[in-house]
Amino acid sequence: MRNLTNIQELVAKVNPDWMGLIFFPKSTRYVPQDFSIRISQVPISKVGVFVNSTLEEIKYKINSFGLSTVQLHGGESVDFVKAVKEETGVEVFKVFSVKEQLEWNTIQPYLPFVDYLLFDTFTAAHGGSGKTFDWELLKRYPFTKPFLLSGGLDITHADQLIELHDQIPYLKGLDVNSKFELSPALKDVTKVSELKSILTN
């Protein structure tokens, strides 16, 4: 998100656990640096989404936007994720983009350095596909690390998501985006509120 009025409405009506800020320049949801002063002052946990950024850039965005969390959405190595965690001290999400299968052995080395895993549908553009992946893959989840789910989520998936959570208690949250937007980076707050109401009641 980047529209201050939209953000303030979301905080007031939904009060989500996190709000995302995209710092990938090729994204239509990109948040420019000059938005930092107004956004940093909003009382909500802010997640900075980065794709193969430098550690220096990540540190700068943490400080200027008041980020509580860093979401690494590129091909970041285990050593890089370790450095982000150890040198910033913020919460870390590591995204794994899913095609036809999940390679649990590839994911396992990241576990000591992340707070949450996040599974998203693979796209060459690093997100924003509006498509789901095969959630059956998650039913073989072998870890105790909590994870978040993303990728084409819509309010029509609510019942399936409740069922998935019942089957896999390590599913701790959802990253909703394209199906809950009026336009890129502008959330449909009413729709987000409706989803939260369904999932929490």
N, C-alpha and C positions, 0 to 999 in steps of 0.2 A: 504494500500500500504506500501511497505517497501524498494523497490529498488530505490536508489537515482536517477539514470538516468531516470528511468520510471516516477518518481515523477516530476522531472524537465521538462520532455517532456510534461507531462499533464498540468503543470502550464503554460508553454509557449504556448501550442496549444489550450487548453480548458479553462483554468483559472476558475475552478469550484468554487462554493461558499464554499465548504468544501471538505476535504480529510480525509478518515477514516484510523485509526490505530487500529488494533485489539489487545487487551490486554487480551484475553481469551486463556490461555495456551493450551487448547485442540483443538483450531482452526488451520487449515492448513495455515491460514493467520497471525498467531501470530507474533508480532513484538518484538524481544528481546530488553532488556534494552540497550545493547551496540550499538544499532542503534540511540540512542537518540541525540547524538551530531550532527551528519550529518543531521538528519531529522528536528531537532528543528530549524535549520538555514534556512530552505526553507520558502520563504514568501508566505504562504497560511494558511488559517484557518484550524486547525487540530482538528479532532474529535477523542477522545479516546473512544473506545468501550469496556465496562466493563460488566462482568456477575457476579453478586453477590460478588463484590470485597469489601474490607474494605475501609472506608473513608481515612485512612492513605495511602493506596496504590494509591487511586485515586489522592490525593493531590500530592504524589510523582511523578506520571506520568505527571500531569499537569505542574509541575515545570520543570521536566527534558526534556520533549518533547515539551514544549511550547504550550500546548493545549489551544485552545479557547473555546472548547466545550467538554462536557462529554455526552456520550450516554449510558444509563443504559438499558441493554438488558436481565436482569435476573428477579428474583422475588422480586425486591427491594420494600420495604414498603414505604408508603407515608412519614412516619417520616424520613426514610433514605434519600429519595429524597429531602425532605425539608432541611436536614442537609447538603447535598452536595451543594445545591443552596446557602444556607446562609453562609456556611463556605468557599466556594471557589469563589463565585461570577461569575463563568463562565456560559456560555450558557449551558442549560441542555435539552437533548432529552430523553424522556421516551418511550421505545419500548413496544408495546402490540402485542403479537403474536396471530394471528387470526386462529381459527379452523373453526367451522361452524357458529359462531355468535360472536357478539361484545357486551360485557356487559358495556353499557354506565355508569351505576351507579357505577361500580367498578372503572372506569377511572376518573370520575368527581373529586374525592378528590385530585388527583394529579395536577389538573390544575393550582392552584396558584403557584406551585413550578417548573414548566417546561416552557420552551420557545417554544418547539414544541413537539407534540406527533408524534410517528412514528409507523405505522402499517406494520407488517411483517407477512409472512406465518409461522405458527407454525411448529417448528421442535424440537425434543428432544435435538438437538445439538446447539440450540440457533442461528438459521440462516443458510444460505448456502444451502437451499433446492433446489434452482433453480426453484421453483414452485410458481405460483401466488395463491392468495386466491380469494374468491368471492367478487369482488369490488362493487357489488350491495349493500352490507352491508354498505358501506360508504355513500350511497345516503341518509341514515337516520341520518347522522352526526348531533348531536344536539348542538355542541359547537361553539364558535367563536375563540377558540384557533387554530392557524395554525398547520397543520400536514404535515408529509412527508410520502411517500409511498415506500415500499420496497417489496421484495419477487418475484424472478423470472422474473424481468422486462427485456424485450428485445426490440430491435429496432423495431420489428414487432408490438409492442404495441403502437407505437407513436400516431396513430390516436385515439385509445381508450383513451389514457392518456389525449390528448387534449380535447376530449369530456368530460371526467370525470372532468377535471379542469373547464370547462365551466359550468358544473352542480354544482360543489362544489368548490367555490372560495377559501375555506380555505385550499385546497391542494396547498402547496407552493413549493414543491420540491420532487425530486426522489432520492432514495438511490440505485444506480446501482452497481451490483457486479458480480455474477458468469457468467452471459451471456455477460459480457464485459471484460472478462479475457482471457489472453493467457495461463496462469497457475495461481495457487493460489497466490494472492497478486500482480500479474503482469497484469496491465491493458492494454487492446487494445485501445490505445489512439485515433487511427483513428475512431474506432467505437463509442467511447464516444463523440468525436467531431461531428460525423455525427448525433447522437441523439440530441445533443444540438442545432445543426443547424436546424433540423426539428422542434423542439419544440419552438424555439425562433423566427422563421421567419414566 
